[in-house]
Amino acid sequence: MLDFTHKAALAAVVTLVSISGCTDSSNSQPVAQSEVAPAQAAALSTSPEAIHADAGVEVTGTYAELAVRRGGVPGEDGKLQGGEYVPVEFMQLPDDHQIGNRLFKYEGPGWESEQVAYRLYFDERAAIDIFGKTKPQLVLPEVGQDGTDYHALSDWGMDVLKVGPSLGLGGVGVWHQGKLEGVRQFTGASVNVSNETEASAVRVQYTGWKSGGGERDLDMTLRIEPGSRLTQVHTKTEIPAESWATGIVRHGLEPLVSTPAGSGWGYLATWGVQSLADDNLGMAIFFRNADLQQITDDEYNHLVLLKGGTEAQYQFAAVWRDEDVQSREQFVAYLNATAQALGENSVVAGADQ
């Protein structure tokens, strides 16, 4: 369990137990930091469900998980019932996995900072969804448990994005012969989850991904740091892609685009009433301008096309019911400040190499 101390953060302690194709980490806890006085630290609960923004306590941190049902049995509808969800560090996607069978809590891995949480559909959809939060807190351990509904507003928040057949926010694909090819057909997939003091991450590896006129293996890492809404995406494959693609689901809003000359990073974003709570939601893809090939649309997505090759890197973020971002103007200010900061960080990183 986490021991909170003044201006300190400890990584999660993980116990490994082998179960049916996955590695159990049921004792793992969110990575968290707390700027609290010693008396407050002593009183603060250390269970993952209780790492919230209580009065007078500022909590920051990250957590990632893949929770797999253990001990369940199929019901008449074919969906698993009973048993319990157990967090694991590694999981190979079963060959007979069916979408919606409740093997995975909220259908795949999730990762979060105290600002926002995301999840990846660990199946042939491979889209990324958003869990919006009502206040800064770490919530994933309680999301998707039996008897709860993350599509309805709870004290912690809710699933705020209708994904449909799109990439969601920041899902990956390639652009081939004038159309998007997402990660829809593959021969195998696995997930690794890691929680460290400085960040939490989900690594997804696909084998035999049919794309770009052939098959390739895809290695994708999704990483989030404390205090940040940004997910950092790094994809790798052994066979070069003609063009990498990512994007944002289309909900009838005019996209916001910025690719200023002389600036290191640009963005594609949307803002407006597009959440499942029927209120404002902001979504953004950030990319290096040097990598940008084209901004375009298809039927379901606003798309960013990035230069081809064996690797691609970009970042994405979502903003919902944030006290500091409540209007289009404030969202644009956030976008510009984030793009500028990413550019400055890139310059510093380059200077250090």
Buried (B, 14 or more C-beta within 10 A) or exposed (E): EBEBBEEEBBBBEBEEEEBEEBBBBBEBBBBBBBEBEEEBBEEBEBEBBBBBBBEEBEBBBBBBBBBBBBEBEEEEEEEBEEBBBBBBBBBBBEEEBEEEBBBBBBBBBBBBBBBBBBBBBBBBBBBBBBBBBBBBBBBBBBBBBBEEEBEEBBEBBBBBBBBEEBBBBBBBBBBBEEEBBBBBEBEEBBBBBBBBBEBBBBBBBBBEBBBBEEBBBBBBBBBBBBBBBBBBBBBBBEEEBBBBBBBBBBBEBEBBEBBEEEBBBBBBBBBBEBBBBEEBBBBBBBBBBEBBBEBBEBEBBBBBBBBBBEBBBBBBBBBBBBEEBEEEEBBBEBBBEBBBEBBEEBEEEEEEE
